[in-house]
C-alpha cells in the first residue's frame, strides 16, 4: 500500500508540473541510481462484475399466513365463552369484563358481542346491570364439550407422556407445560384434574426451587414419531434404498429417514441444491426419543435429529404450531441449539416461520393443506362447530338482507308503474292516444 501511494503521488506531480517532471523522474528513477528494481502494485479484481451479492429471500406462503389471521376472532369468541362458563350464574357482568381481559381488549370483546348475536346475548338495563350470556342455541352446543373432553383424555395422556419422553431426563418444568397447555389441549386445572388420575405415569417433584413433572413409566411402544407413523401408513419399509433414484424437483425422497418437503411457490432450486437435499434425506439419524447426551452437537446425524425433535414436538400440539418463545422454553430439556430459528429457516421446506400475530410462530408444513389442518382432534372439531354459529348467523342475515332488497325493489317497481298509469289516464282524458304507443314511448 505504501508503494501504491508513492506511485500515485509521483504521477500526480508529473501531471501538475511538466517542467519539473524530468528532475523528479531522475530523482526517483531506478535507472538513474544504477539499480534495477520493480514496483509491486496490488490489483483487486471484482468477481461479481461490480454488482452486489444477492440477498437471501425468505419466501412467504400466503395460505399459512392466513392461518394466523383466521384464528384471531375464534380465539376471542372461545375466550369469552370460557369466561362466561366459569361463572356460577353462567353470565358475566359487562363491568367485570375489564377485570378479565384488560382495558384495551375490553372494547374488542364488546365489538365481538355486538357482532355475533347468535352466540352472545345482552340482558339487563335500567335497574339491573347489563350482563352477557350465551344464547340458547350456543348453550346447547357448549354442553357437548363435556363429552368431547372425555374423548380427549386418553389422547392428552398419551401426548403428555411423549412430551416427557422427548426430554433428556424424562422431566419438564411445570411452568413450561403451563406455557403450552392451550396448544396441547390440556384443561386449565390439569395439575388437579388430569395428572392425579394417572400416578403410574406422572408425578410432581421439586428441584432447586422449581416444580417438575416427571415420567414414572417408560413405554417403548410410544417412542414412535408422527413421521414414522406416516411412513408406515404409506408402506415405506425400513429397508435399504434403491441404487438409482431420480432426483425430484420438489426434493421429496422415499426412504425411512426422509422428511416430507414442501418448497414455497417462488423457490426455484438448482440441481446442486437438490443433490445436497437428497444426500440429507438419505442420511440416517437417531430417534428423537433417545437421550441427546449420547450424541455430539457437531455431528451431522445429531443435527438432523434436532429437526426430528422439533417436528415431533409440533406434531404433539393440536394445531401443529408453536411460537418462538414456547420453543425456546424447551432449550435445556431437549438440547436445542442456541439460534434455533436460524436453524429452522435453513429447513424452510419443513417448517414455516410467520410474523403474523403478536409473536413469530413456527408452523409444521406437512400438517396443513392450504389453510386447513389435514387431521384435527375432537376438541378442535368442537371449537369449529361452536365458532360456526357465527357463520350461520352471517348466512341468515345475508338471506334476510337479500329478501329485504328484493322487497324494496318490488315496491319501487310498483310505485313506478302506478305513476306511469296515472300519467297515462291523465293524458288520455285530454286527448285520444294509443295505449301501446304510449307504453313504447315511455319504456
C-alpha positions, 0 to 999 in steps of 0.5 A: 500500500505504501508503494501504491501511494508513492506511485500515485503521488509521483504521477500526480506531480508529473501531471501538475508540473511538466517542467519539473517532471524530468528532475523528479523522474531522475530523482526517483528513477531506478535507472538513474541510481544504477539499480534495477528494481520493480514496483509491486502494485496490488490489483483487486479484481471484482468477481461479481462484475461490480454488482452486489451479492444477492440477498437471501429471500425468505419466501412467504406462503400466503395460505399459512399466513392466513392461518394466523389471521383466521384464528384471531376472532375464534380465539376471542369468541372461545375466550369469552365463552370460557369466561362466561362458563366459569361463572356460577350464574353462567353470565358475566357482568359487562363491568367485570369484563375489564377485570378479565381481559384488560382495558384495551381488549375490553372494547374488542370483546364488546365489538365481538358481542355486538357482532355475533348475536347468535352466540352472545346475548345482552340482558339487563338495563335500567335497574339491573346491570347489563350482563352477557350470556350465551344464547340458547342455541350456543348453550346447547352446543357448549354442553357437548364439550363435556363429552368431547373432553372425555374423548380427549383424555386418553389422547392428552395422556398419551401426548403428555407422556411423549412430551416427557419422553422427548426430554433428556431426563424424562422431566419438564418444568411445570411452568413450561407445560403451563406455557403450552397447555392451550396448544396441547389441549390440556384443561386449565386445572390439569395439575388437579384434574388430569395428572392425579388420575394417572400416578403410574405415569406422572408425578410432581417433584421439586428441584432447586426451587422449581416444580417438575413433572416427571415420567414414572413409566417408560413405554417403548411402544410410544417412542414412535414419531408422527413421521414414522407413523406416516411412513408406515401408513404409506408402506415405506419399509425400513429397508435399504434404498434403491441404487438409482433414484431420480432426483425430484424437483420438489426434493421429496425422497422415499426412504425411512429417514426422509422428511416430507418437503414442501418448497414455497411457490417462488423457490426455484432450486438448482440441481446442486441444491437438490443433490445436497437435499437428497444426500440429507434425506438419505442420511440416517439419524437417531430417534428423537426419543433417545437421550441427546447426551449420547450424541455430539452437537457437531455431528451431522446425524445429531443435527438432523435429529434436532429437526426430528425433535422439533417436528415431533414436538409440533406434531404433539400440539393440536394445531401443529404450531408453536411460537418462538418463545414456547420453543425456546422454553424447551432449550435445556430439556431437549438440547436445542441449539442456541439460534434455533430459528436460524436453524429452522429457516435453513429447513424452510421446506419443513417448517414455516416461520410467520410474523403474523400475530403478536409473536413469530410462530413456527408452523409444521408444513406437512400438517396443513393443506392450504389453510386447513389442518389435514387431521384435527382432534375432537376438541378442535372439531368442537371449537369449529362447530361452536365458532360456526354459529357465527357463520350461520348467523352471517348466512341468515342475515345475508338471506334476510338482507337479500329478501329485504332488497328484493322487497324494496325493489318490488315496491319501487317497481310498483310505485313506478308503474302506478305513476306511469298509469296515472300519467297515462289516464291523465293524458288520455282524458285530454286527448285520444292516444294509443295505449301501446304507443304510449307504453313504447314511448315511455319504456 
